[in-house]
């Protein structure tokens, strides 16, 4: 074999798998990443925001969610005590790499008050502990991680894995885009969010059972920072869930950014919207997403295509991201440049086009979003203001969820699938944990051939 382990993807899942393997003395290890190395990553460069060293996390807000029941589905695969210990282990590594020591969500009195106020608004508040790295500090953490892997792992960037190779139900390696065949005893597939379609096709080709994940579609909401302060000062990020009165759909808040800014996120020619917060600078506004989860069964079961088509329609109408005042949406009219000039909330995303989101989002989604805003106004008065800004669309694509063991091994022997690409995680911490889970299983197999089980 050329390699003991080949890792596909240099996002948090792949990086932590490679780090854990290398520090255990496993060798040789190959890490392939289709995007550029850290020094070559740019927002508008090759691979955009999702591909390259660090994956989607490189340009993210850098939130480390320390609550094991938030940010992924690993709780369904691992014992609670094991998952808690792994979250703490990974968090310590992030701090050693440069993440700040302080955390949010530890003020229990403030959290209890938020819970009560949320109940009065027919909202469910999910307490969450987190550590905030900040978009501007993510590169430092990733650079330190890069240095820890140098000379211990063979790293190939701008190198795309084409197919996973299997013989007799056992993985044997992979082929690269240039036709190179790489042999490996173990393969860890960690293609991240950018690899959602690739994962679906490879799972189908290899006969690995999978089920479609939901697609989350919604808007990015921007308000003056003082409006969102009752939530962000208590918990930095308040995770709220609402079941809409009209459709009984699950609607949730996502990715709050106190004193942050709204940004464009591009994926394969699509312009969607996201939000960031920086550690070193603040704006006058805060932003967050309101997302509606959509499930499909039959005859249609392609949520990724559904979300892409809605994003395409918004891009067609606005030549990119659309921004609209909430008051204009409620009044059934589009926002214009003149109306935006009269808006008391000044947009942080200056390139967004004033328009009408009702031409892009289905009525069901709009109704859910408006009901969520009305409910949130109870816990943070001022959100349901005509001067609130809505940007669209925000779409979160998730890979098909693969059938995996507690070690995150697929039905193909020695092939592991981890991170967002496997459809089991949705955040930095759980993605990193999943890489460690696969790595420790490989280490056990090397040290004790034939050993099985998810503990150790």
The 8 nearest C-alpha neighbors of each residue, nearest first, counted from 0:
[[1, 182, 2, 183, 184, 3, 181, 171],
 [0, 2, 182, 183, 181, 3, 27, 184],
 [3, 1, 183, 27, 4, 0, 28, 182],
 [2, 4, 184, 183, 27, 28, 26, 185],
 [5, 3, 185, 28, 2, 186, 183, 184],
 [4, 6, 29, 186, 28, 30, 183, 187],
 [7, 5, 187, 30, 186, 188, 29, 13],
 [6, 8, 188, 31, 189, 190, 30, 187],
 [7, 9, 190, 32, 189, 13, 10, 31],
 [10, 8, 13, 52, 14, 32, 53, 54],
 [9, 11, 54, 53, 13, 12, 8, 14],
 [10, 12, 431, 14, 13, 15, 430, 53],
 [13, 11, 431, 434, 430, 418, 15, 14],
 [12, 14, 16, 9, 189, 8, 10, 15],
 [15, 13, 11, 17, 9, 16, 12, 10],
 [16, 14, 18, 434, 17, 431, 12, 13],
 [15, 17, 434, 435, 13, 438, 19, 14],
 [16, 18, 14, 20, 15, 19, 21, 13],
 [19, 17, 15, 21, 20, 16, 14, 22],
 [20, 18, 22, 16, 21, 17, 15, 435],
 [21, 19, 17, 23, 25, 18, 22, 438],
 [20, 22, 18, 24, 23, 25, 19, 17],
 [21, 23, 19, 24, 20, 18, 25, 151],
 [24, 22, 20, 21, 25, 19, 442, 18],
 [23, 25, 21, 22, 26, 20, 151, 19],
 [24, 26, 20, 21, 23, 27, 28, 442],
 [27, 25, 28, 3, 24, 21, 2, 4],
 [26, 28, 2, 3, 25, 29, 4, 152],
 [29, 27, 4, 152, 26, 2, 5, 3],
 [28, 30, 5, 153, 152, 6, 154, 4],
 [31, 29, 6, 154, 5, 153, 7, 155],
 [32, 30, 155, 7, 8, 158, 156, 154],
 [33, 31, 156, 8, 158, 9, 34, 157],
 [32, 34, 159, 157, 158, 156, 51, 31],
 [51, 35, 33, 50, 157, 46, 32, 156],
 [36, 34, 51, 157, 156, 39, 40, 52],
 [35, 37, 52, 39, 38, 156, 51, 40],
 [36, 38, 52, 40, 39, 35, 51, 142],
 [39, 37, 36, 40, 35, 41, 52, 142],
 [40, 38, 37, 36, 35, 41, 44, 45],
 [39, 41, 37, 38, 35, 44, 36, 51],
 [42, 40, 44, 43, 39, 47, 45, 48],
 [41, 43, 47, 48, 44, 40, 58, 264],
 [42, 44, 47, 41, 45, 48, 46, 265],
 [43, 45, 41, 47, 42, 46, 40, 39],
 [46, 44, 47, 34, 35, 43, 40, 41],
 [47, 45, 50, 34, 44, 49, 51, 48],
 [46, 48, 42, 43, 44, 45, 49, 50],
 [49, 47, 42, 55, 50, 58, 46, 264],
 [48, 50, 55, 54, 47, 193, 46, 51],
 [51, 49, 46, 34, 54, 48, 47, 193],
 [34, 50, 52, 35, 54, 36, 53, 32],
 [53, 51, 37, 36, 9, 54, 10, 35],
 [54, 52, 10, 57, 56, 9, 11, 51],
 [55, 53, 10, 49, 50, 56, 51, 52],
 [56, 54, 49, 57, 48, 58, 59, 53],
 [55, 57, 59, 54, 58, 53, 61, 427],
 [58, 56, 53, 55, 59, 137, 54, 138],
 [59, 57, 56, 134, 48, 55, 60, 137],
 [60, 58, 56, 61, 134, 57, 55, 275],
 [59, 61, 134, 275, 133, 276, 62, 58],
 [60, 62, 132, 133, 59, 134, 131, 137],
 [63, 61, 131, 60, 130, 64, 132, 129],
 [62, 64, 130, 129, 428, 427, 65, 131],
 [65, 63, 129, 66, 62, 428, 128, 130],
 [64, 66, 129, 128, 63, 67, 86, 428],
 [65, 67, 68, 128, 127, 64, 69, 129],
 [68, 66, 69, 65, 83, 82, 86, 74],
 [67, 69, 66, 74, 70, 71, 72, 73],
 [70, 68, 67, 66, 71, 64, 127, 72],
 [71, 69, 425, 426, 424, 429, 64, 68],
 [72, 70, 424, 425, 423, 73, 69, 429],
 [71, 73, 423, 74, 75, 424, 70, 76],
 [72, 74, 76, 75, 71, 77, 423, 424],
 [75, 73, 72, 77, 76, 68, 79, 78],
 [74, 76, 73, 72, 77, 78, 405, 79],
 [75, 77, 405, 73, 74, 78, 404, 72],
 [76, 78, 74, 405, 73, 75, 82, 79],
 [79, 77, 81, 80, 82, 74, 76, 75],
 [78, 80, 82, 81, 83, 77, 74, 67],
 [81, 79, 83, 82, 78, 84, 77, 85],
 [80, 82, 84, 78, 79, 83, 85, 77],
 [83, 81, 85, 79, 84, 80, 77, 86],
 [84, 82, 80, 86, 85, 81, 79, 67],
 [83, 85, 87, 81, 82, 86, 88, 80],
 [84, 86, 88, 82, 87, 83, 89, 432],
 [87, 85, 83, 89, 88, 84, 90, 82],
 [86, 88, 90, 84, 85, 89, 91, 83],
 [89, 87, 85, 91, 90, 86, 84, 92],
 [90, 88, 92, 86, 91, 87, 85, 93],
 [89, 91, 87, 93, 92, 88, 86, 94],
 [92, 90, 94, 88, 89, 93, 95, 87],
 [91, 93, 95, 89, 90, 94, 96, 88],
 [94, 92, 96, 90, 95, 91, 98, 89],
 [93, 95, 98, 91, 97, 96, 92, 99],
 [94, 96, 92, 93, 97, 91, 98, 90],
 [97, 95, 93, 140, 94, 143, 98, 92],
 [96, 98, 94, 140, 95, 99, 93, 139],
 [97, 99, 94, 132, 93, 96, 100, 140],
 [100, 98, 101, 94, 97, 132, 131, 130],
 [101, 99, 94, 98, 102, 130, 97, 131],
 [102, 100, 99, 130, 103, 131, 98, 129],
 [103, 101, 130, 129, 100, 128, 104, 131],
 [104, 102, 129, 128, 234, 105, 235, 130],
 [103, 105, 234, 128, 106, 127, 129, 233],
 [104, 106, 103, 107, 128, 102, 234, 110],
 [107, 105, 109, 108, 104, 110, 233, 234],
 [106, 108, 110, 109, 105, 111, 104, 112],
 [109, 107, 111, 110, 106, 112, 113, 105],
 [108, 110, 112, 107, 111, 106, 233, 113],
 [111, 109, 107, 113, 112, 108, 114, 106],
 [110, 112, 114, 108, 113, 109, 107, 115],
 [113, 111, 109, 115, 110, 114, 116, 108],
 [114, 112, 110, 116, 115, 111, 117, 109],
 [113, 115, 111, 117, 112, 124, 116, 110],
 [116, 114, 112, 118, 117, 113, 111, 119],
 [115, 117, 113, 119, 118, 114, 378, 112],
 [118, 116, 122, 114, 120, 119, 115, 113],
 [117, 119, 121, 115, 120, 122, 116, 114],
 [118, 120, 116, 117, 121, 115, 122, 377],
 [119, 121, 117, 118, 374, 122, 377, 116],
 [122, 120, 118, 119, 117, 241, 123, 374],
 [123, 121, 117, 241, 120, 118, 240, 239],
 [122, 124, 240, 239, 117, 118, 125, 241],
 [123, 125, 239, 114, 238, 117, 126, 122],
 [124, 126, 238, 127, 239, 123, 237, 240],
 [127, 125, 124, 110, 128, 104, 238, 237],
 [128, 126, 66, 104, 125, 129, 64, 65],
 [129, 127, 104, 65, 66, 103, 64, 105],
 [130, 128, 64, 65, 63, 103, 102, 127],
 [129, 131, 102, 63, 62, 103, 132, 101],
 [132, 130, 62, 133, 61, 63, 129, 102],
 [131, 133, 61, 98, 136, 62, 99, 137],
 [134, 132, 277, 278, 61, 60, 136, 135],
 [133, 135, 60, 277, 137, 136, 59, 61],
 [134, 136, 133, 277, 137, 278, 138, 279],
 [137, 135, 139, 133, 138, 134, 132, 140],
 [138, 136, 140, 134, 139, 135, 57, 61],
 [137, 139, 141, 136, 140, 142, 57, 135],
 [140, 138, 142, 136, 137, 141, 143, 97],
 [141, 139, 96, 143, 137, 97, 138, 142],
 [140, 142, 144, 138, 143, 139, 145, 137],
 [141, 143, 145, 139, 144, 140, 138, 146],
 [144, 142, 146, 140, 145, 141, 96, 139],
 [143, 145, 141, 147, 142, 146, 140, 148],
 [144, 146, 142, 148, 143, 147, 141, 149],
 [145, 147, 143, 149, 144, 148, 142, 150],
 [148, 146, 144, 145, 149, 143, 18, 151],
 [149, 147, 145, 151, 146, 152, 150, 18],
 [148, 150, 146, 151, 147, 152, 145, 153],
 [151, 149, 152, 148, 153, 147, 146, 154],
 [152, 150, 148, 149, 21, 153, 28, 26],
 [153, 151, 28, 148, 150, 154, 29, 149],
 [152, 154, 29, 30, 28, 155, 151, 150],
 [155, 153, 30, 152, 31, 29, 156, 32],
 [156, 154, 31, 158, 30, 32, 153, 157],
 [155, 157, 32, 158, 35, 36, 33, 31],
 [158, 156, 33, 34, 35, 32, 159, 155],
 [157, 159, 33, 156, 32, 31, 155, 160],
 [158, 160, 33, 176, 175, 161, 32, 157],
 [161, 159, 175, 176, 162, 174, 158, 173],
 [160, 162, 175, 176, 174, 159, 163, 173],
 [163, 161, 174, 173, 160, 164, 175, 201],
 [162, 164, 173, 172, 174, 165, 161, 170],
 [163, 165, 173, 172, 171, 170, 162, 166],
 [166, 164, 170, 169, 171, 168, 163, 167],
 [165, 167, 169, 168, 170, 171, 164, 411],
 [166, 168, 169, 165, 170, 411, 412, 171],
 [169, 167, 411, 166, 165, 412, 170, 410],
 [170, 168, 412, 411, 166, 165, 167, 413],
 [169, 171, 165, 414, 164, 413, 172, 412],
 [172, 170, 165, 164, 183, 182, 184, 169],
 [173, 171, 182, 183, 164, 181, 170, 163],
 [174, 172, 163, 164, 181, 162, 180, 182],
 [173, 175, 180, 162, 161, 179, 181, 160],
 [174, 176, 160, 161, 179, 178, 177, 159],
 [175, 177, 161, 178, 159, 160, 174, 158],
 [176, 178, 175, 179, 174, 159, 158, 161],
 [177, 179, 175, 176, 174, 180, 161, 181],
 [180, 178, 175, 174, 177, 181, 176, 173],
 [179, 181, 174, 173, 178, 175, 182, 172],
 [182, 180, 173, 172, 174, 179, 183, 1],
 [181, 183, 172, 1, 0, 171, 2, 173],
 [184, 182, 172, 2, 3, 185, 171, 0],
 [185, 183, 3, 171, 4, 0, 2, 170],
 [184, 186, 4, 413, 183, 414, 3, 5],
 [185, 187, 5, 414, 4, 6, 415, 188],
 [186, 188, 6, 415, 416, 414, 7, 189],
 [187, 189, 416, 7, 190, 415, 6, 417],
 [188, 190, 8, 417, 13, 7, 191, 418],
 [191, 189, 8, 194, 420, 188, 7, 193],
 [192, 190, 420, 419, 193, 194, 189, 418],
 [193, 191, 194, 195, 420, 419, 397, 190],
 [192, 194, 191, 195, 49, 50, 190, 420],
 [195, 193, 190, 197, 192, 191, 196, 420],
 [194, 196, 398, 198, 197, 192, 420, 193],
 [195, 197, 199, 198, 194, 200, 398, 193],
 [198, 196, 194, 200, 199, 195, 201, 190],
 [199, 197, 201, 195, 196, 200, 202, 194],
 [198, 200, 196, 202, 197, 201, 399, 203],
 [199, 201, 203, 197, 202, 198, 204, 196],
 [202, 200, 204, 198, 203, 199, 205, 197],
 [203, 201, 207, 205, 199, 200, 204, 206],
 [202, 204, 200, 206, 201, 205, 199, 207],
 [205, 203, 201, 202, 206, 200, 207, 199],
 [206, 204, 202, 203, 207, 201, 165, 411],
 [205, 207, 203, 204, 202, 208, 201, 410],
 [206, 208, 202, 205, 203, 209, 410, 402],
 [209, 207, 402, 401, 206, 202, 210, 203],
 [210, 208, 401, 400, 402, 399, 207, 211],
 [209, 211, 400, 399, 212, 401, 208, 402],
 [212, 210, 399, 400, 213, 209, 300, 301],
 [211, 213, 399, 397, 400, 398, 210, 214],
 [214, 212, 294, 293, 292, 302, 215, 211],
 [213, 215, 293, 396, 302, 292, 395, 216],
 [216, 214, 292, 395, 291, 290, 394, 293],
 [217, 215, 394, 290, 291, 393, 214, 395],
 [216, 218, 290, 393, 289, 291, 392, 394],
 [217, 219, 391, 393, 392, 390, 289, 288],
 [218, 220, 288, 390, 287, 389, 393, 391],
 [221, 219, 389, 287, 286, 388, 288, 218],
 [222, 220, 286, 388, 285, 387, 389, 284],
 [221, 223, 387, 284, 285, 224, 286, 344],
 [224, 222, 284, 225, 226, 285, 283, 344],
 [223, 225, 284, 285, 226, 227, 283, 258],
 [226, 224, 228, 227, 223, 229, 284, 222],
 [227, 225, 224, 228, 223, 381, 379, 222],
 [226, 228, 225, 224, 229, 230, 379, 231],
 [227, 229, 225, 231, 230, 232, 226, 224],
 [230, 228, 227, 232, 231, 379, 233, 226],
 [231, 229, 228, 233, 232, 227, 237, 234],
 [230, 232, 235, 228, 234, 233, 236, 229],
 [233, 231, 228, 230, 235, 234, 229, 227],
 [234, 232, 231, 230, 109, 235, 229, 110],
 [233, 235, 104, 231, 236, 103, 232, 237],
 [236, 234, 231, 232, 233, 103, 237, 230],
 [235, 237, 255, 234, 231, 238, 254, 230],
 [238, 236, 230, 234, 239, 235, 231, 255],
 [237, 239, 125, 252, 124, 236, 253, 240],
 [238, 240, 124, 252, 123, 251, 237, 122],
 [241, 239, 251, 123, 122, 250, 124, 252],
 [242, 240, 122, 250, 249, 243, 251, 123],
 [243, 241, 249, 247, 248, 250, 244, 240],
 [242, 244, 247, 248, 245, 367, 246, 241],
 [245, 243, 247, 246, 242, 370, 367, 248],
 [244, 246, 243, 247, 366, 367, 248, 363],
 [245, 247, 248, 243, 244, 363, 367, 242],
 [248, 246, 243, 242, 244, 245, 249, 367],
 [249, 247, 242, 246, 243, 250, 291, 367],
 [248, 250, 242, 241, 292, 291, 247, 251],
 [251, 249, 291, 241, 290, 240, 242, 248],
 [252, 250, 240, 290, 239, 289, 241, 253],
 [251, 253, 289, 239, 288, 238, 290, 240],
 [252, 254, 288, 287, 255, 289, 251, 238],
 [253, 255, 287, 288, 256, 236, 252, 274],
 [256, 254, 287, 236, 286, 253, 257, 288],
 [255, 257, 259, 276, 286, 285, 275, 287],
 [258, 256, 285, 259, 255, 231, 224, 276],
 [259, 257, 285, 282, 281, 284, 283, 224],
 [260, 258, 276, 256, 257, 285, 275, 282],
 [259, 261, 347, 275, 274, 262, 276, 286],
 [260, 262, 274, 348, 347, 273, 275, 286],
 [263, 261, 273, 274, 272, 348, 260, 264],
 [262, 264, 272, 271, 273, 270, 265, 261],
 [265, 263, 271, 272, 270, 273, 262, 48],
 [264, 266, 270, 269, 271, 268, 47, 263],
 [265, 267, 269, 268, 264, 270, 47, 49],
 [268, 266, 269, 265, 46, 47, 270, 193],
 [267, 269, 266, 265, 270, 311, 271, 47],
 [270, 268, 266, 265, 267, 271, 311, 310],
 [271, 269, 265, 319, 264, 263, 320, 314],
 [270, 272, 264, 393, 392, 263, 265, 269],
 [273, 271, 263, 393, 264, 262, 392, 391],
 [272, 274, 262, 261, 263, 264, 393, 219],
 [275, 273, 261, 262, 260, 256, 286, 287],
 [274, 276, 60, 259, 260, 256, 261, 59],
 [277, 275, 259, 256, 60, 133, 134, 260],
 [276, 278, 133, 134, 279, 135, 280, 275],
 [277, 279, 133, 280, 135, 276, 132, 134],
 [278, 280, 277, 281, 135, 133, 136, 276],
 [281, 279, 277, 278, 282, 276, 258, 259],
 [280, 282, 258, 259, 277, 283, 279, 276],
 [281, 283, 258, 284, 259, 260, 280, 285],
 [282, 284, 258, 224, 223, 281, 285, 259],
 [285, 283, 223, 224, 258, 282, 222, 259],
 [284, 286, 257, 258, 224, 259, 256, 222],
 [287, 285, 221, 256, 220, 255, 222, 259],
 [288, 286, 255, 220, 254, 219, 253, 256],
 [287, 289, 219, 253, 252, 218, 220, 290],
 [288, 290, 252, 217, 218, 251, 253, 219],
 [289, 291, 217, 216, 251, 215, 250, 288],
 [290, 292, 250, 215, 216, 217, 249, 293],
 [291, 293, 215, 214, 213, 249, 290, 216],
 [292, 294, 213, 214, 215, 291, 295, 216],
 [295, 293, 213, 292, 296, 214, 302, 212],
 [296, 294, 300, 299, 297, 302, 293, 301],
 [295, 297, 300, 299, 298, 294, 211, 301],
 [298, 296, 299, 300, 295, 301, 294, 211],
 [297, 299, 296, 300, 295, 301, 302, 294],
 [300, 298, 297, 301, 296, 295, 302, 305],
 [299, 301, 295, 296, 297, 302, 298, 211],
 [300, 302, 303, 304, 299, 305, 211, 295],
 [303, 301, 305, 304, 214, 300, 306, 213],
 [302, 304, 306, 305, 301, 396, 307, 214],
 [305, 303, 307, 306, 302, 301, 308, 309],
 [306, 304, 302, 308, 303, 307, 309, 301],
 [307, 305, 309, 303, 308, 304, 302, 310],
 [306, 308, 304, 310, 305, 309, 311, 303],
 [307, 309, 311, 305, 310, 306, 304, 312],
 [308, 310, 312, 306, 311, 307, 359, 313],
 [309, 311, 307, 313, 308, 312, 392, 314],
 [312, 310, 308, 314, 309, 313, 307, 315],
 [311, 313, 315, 309, 314, 310, 359, 308],
 [314, 312, 310, 359, 316, 315, 311, 317],
 [315, 313, 319, 318, 311, 317, 312, 316],
 [314, 316, 312, 318, 313, 317, 311, 319],
 [317, 315, 313, 314, 318, 312, 359, 319],
 [316, 318, 319, 314, 321, 352, 315, 320],
 [319, 317, 314, 315, 316, 320, 352, 313],
 [318, 320, 314, 317, 270, 321, 351, 313],
 [319, 321, 351, 391, 317, 352, 314, 271],
 [320, 322, 352, 391, 351, 317, 390, 354],
 [323, 321, 390, 353, 389, 351, 352, 354],
 [324, 322, 389, 334, 353, 388, 354, 355],
 [323, 325, 388, 327, 326, 387, 386, 389],
 [324, 326, 385, 328, 387, 327, 388, 329],
 [385, 327, 325, 329, 324, 328, 330, 386],
 [326, 328, 330, 332, 324, 325, 329, 334],
 [327, 329, 325, 331, 330, 326, 332, 324],
 [328, 330, 326, 327, 331, 325, 332, 385],
 [331, 329, 327, 328, 332, 326, 325, 333],
 [332, 330, 328, 329, 327, 333, 357, 355],
 [333, 331, 327, 330, 328, 334, 355, 329],
 [334, 332, 355, 354, 327, 335, 328, 323],
 [333, 335, 354, 353, 323, 338, 327, 324],
 [336, 334, 338, 353, 337, 339, 333, 354],
 [335, 337, 339, 338, 353, 340, 334, 352],
 [338, 336, 340, 335, 339, 341, 334, 342],
 [339, 337, 335, 341, 340, 336, 334, 342],
 [338, 340, 342, 336, 341, 337, 335, 334],
 [339, 341, 337, 338, 342, 336, 343, 345],
 [342, 340, 338, 339, 343, 337, 386, 344],
 [343, 341, 339, 344, 386, 340, 338, 345],
 [342, 344, 386, 345, 341, 340, 387, 339],
 [345, 343, 342, 386, 346, 223, 222, 387],
 [344, 346, 343, 347, 342, 284, 339, 340],
 [347, 345, 348, 349, 344, 388, 221, 261],
 [346, 348, 260, 349, 261, 345, 284, 282],
 [349, 347, 261, 346, 350, 351, 262, 260],
 [350, 348, 351, 347, 346, 352, 345, 261],
 [349, 351, 348, 352, 320, 319, 263, 347],
 [352, 350, 320, 321, 349, 322, 348, 353],
 [351, 353, 321, 317, 322, 354, 320, 350],
 [354, 352, 322, 334, 335, 321, 323, 336],
 [353, 355, 334, 333, 321, 323, 322, 352],
 [354, 356, 333, 357, 358, 323, 334, 332],
 [355, 357, 359, 358, 360, 354, 391, 321],
 [356, 358, 360, 359, 355, 361, 365, 362],
 [359, 357, 356, 355, 360, 313, 361, 316],
 [358, 360, 313, 356, 357, 312, 309, 361],
 [361, 359, 357, 356, 358, 364, 365, 362],
 [362, 360, 363, 364, 365, 359, 357, 358],
 [363, 361, 365, 364, 366, 360, 357, 367],
 [362, 364, 366, 361, 365, 367, 246, 360],
 [365, 363, 367, 361, 362, 366, 368, 360],
 [366, 364, 362, 368, 367, 363, 369, 361],
 [367, 365, 369, 363, 364, 368, 362, 370],
 [366, 368, 364, 370, 365, 369, 243, 371],
 [369, 367, 371, 365, 370, 366, 364, 372],
 [368, 370, 372, 366, 371, 367, 365, 373],
 [369, 371, 373, 367, 372, 368, 366, 374],
 [372, 370, 368, 374, 369, 373, 375, 367],
 [371, 373, 375, 369, 374, 370, 383, 376],
 [374, 372, 370, 376, 371, 375, 383, 369],
 [375, 373, 371, 120, 376, 372, 377, 370],
 [374, 376, 372, 377, 378, 373, 379, 371],
 [375, 377, 380, 379, 382, 373, 374, 378],
 [376, 378, 375, 379, 380, 374, 120, 373],
 [377, 379, 375, 376, 116, 380, 117, 120],
 [378, 380, 376, 377, 227, 229, 375, 226],
 [381, 379, 376, 382, 377, 378, 226, 383],
 [380, 382, 383, 384, 226, 376, 379, 387],
 [381, 383, 376, 384, 380, 379, 387, 226],
 [384, 382, 381, 376, 372, 373, 385, 387],
 [385, 383, 386, 387, 382, 381, 325, 326],
 [326, 384, 386, 325, 387, 324, 383, 327],
 [385, 387, 384, 342, 324, 343, 344, 388],
 [388, 386, 325, 384, 222, 385, 324, 221],
 [389, 387, 324, 221, 220, 323, 325, 386],
 [388, 390, 220, 323, 322, 219, 218, 324],
 [391, 389, 322, 219, 218, 321, 392, 323],
 [392, 390, 218, 321, 393, 320, 272, 219],
 [391, 393, 218, 271, 217, 310, 272, 390],
 [392, 394, 272, 218, 217, 271, 391, 216],
 [393, 395, 216, 215, 392, 396, 306, 217],
 [396, 394, 215, 214, 397, 216, 393, 306],
 [395, 397, 214, 303, 394, 398, 215, 192],
 [398, 396, 212, 422, 195, 192, 395, 214],
 [399, 397, 195, 422, 420, 400, 421, 212],
 [398, 400, 211, 212, 422, 210, 209, 199],
 [399, 401, 422, 209, 210, 421, 398, 212],
 [402, 400, 209, 421, 403, 208, 399, 422],
 [401, 403, 208, 209, 409, 400, 207, 404],
 [404, 402, 409, 407, 408, 401, 405, 410],
 [405, 403, 407, 406, 408, 409, 402, 76],
 [404, 406, 76, 407, 453, 77, 403, 408],
 [405, 407, 453, 404, 408, 437, 436, 440],
 [408, 406, 404, 403, 405, 415, 437, 416],
 [407, 409, 415, 404, 403, 406, 414, 416],
 [408, 410, 403, 411, 415, 414, 402, 407],
 [411, 409, 412, 207, 408, 403, 402, 168],
 [412, 410, 409, 168, 169, 414, 170, 413],
 [411, 413, 169, 414, 410, 170, 168, 409],
 [414, 412, 185, 170, 415, 169, 411, 186],
 [413, 415, 186, 412, 411, 408, 409, 170],
 [416, 414, 408, 187, 407, 409, 188, 186],
 [415, 417, 188, 421, 187, 407, 189, 408],
 [418, 416, 189, 421, 433, 434, 12, 188],
 [417, 419, 430, 12, 424, 420, 421, 189],
 [418, 420, 424, 191, 422, 421, 192, 425],
 [419, 421, 191, 190, 418, 422, 398, 192],
 [422, 420, 417, 419, 416, 423, 418, 400],
 [421, 423, 400, 398, 419, 399, 420, 397],
 [422, 424, 72, 421, 71, 419, 418, 400],
 [425, 423, 71, 419, 418, 430, 429, 72],
 [426, 424, 70, 71, 419, 430, 423, 429],
 [425, 427, 70, 428, 429, 430, 424, 71],
 [426, 428, 430, 429, 63, 431, 11, 56],
 [429, 427, 431, 430, 63, 426, 432, 64],
 [430, 428, 432, 431, 424, 427, 426, 433],
 [429, 431, 418, 12, 433, 427, 428, 424],
 [430, 432, 12, 11, 428, 434, 429, 433],
 [433, 431, 429, 435, 434, 430, 428, 85],
 [434, 432, 436, 430, 435, 431, 417, 418],
 [433, 435, 16, 12, 431, 15, 432, 437],
 [434, 436, 438, 16, 432, 433, 437, 15],
 [437, 435, 433, 434, 439, 438, 406, 432],
 [438, 436, 440, 434, 435, 439, 406, 407],
 [439, 437, 435, 441, 16, 440, 436, 20],
 [438, 440, 442, 441, 436, 437, 435, 443],
 [441, 439, 443, 437, 438, 442, 406, 444],
 [440, 442, 444, 438, 439, 443, 445, 437],
 [441, 443, 439, 445, 440, 444, 446, 438],
 [444, 442, 446, 440, 441, 445, 447, 439],
 [443, 445, 448, 441, 447, 442, 446, 450],
 [446, 444, 442, 443, 447, 448, 441, 25],
 [445, 447, 443, 444, 442, 448, 441, 450],
 [446, 448, 444, 450, 443, 445, 449, 442],
 [449, 447, 444, 450, 445, 446, 443, 451],
 [448, 450, 444, 447, 451, 445, 443, 446],
 [451, 449, 447, 448, 444, 443, 452, 446],
 [452, 450, 449, 453, 444, 440, 443, 406],
 [451, 453, 454, 450, 406, 405, 440, 455],
 [452, 454, 406, 405, 455, 451, 440, 77],
 [455, 453, 452, 81, 440, 406, 451, 405],
 [454, 453, 439, 443, 440, 452, 81, 436]]
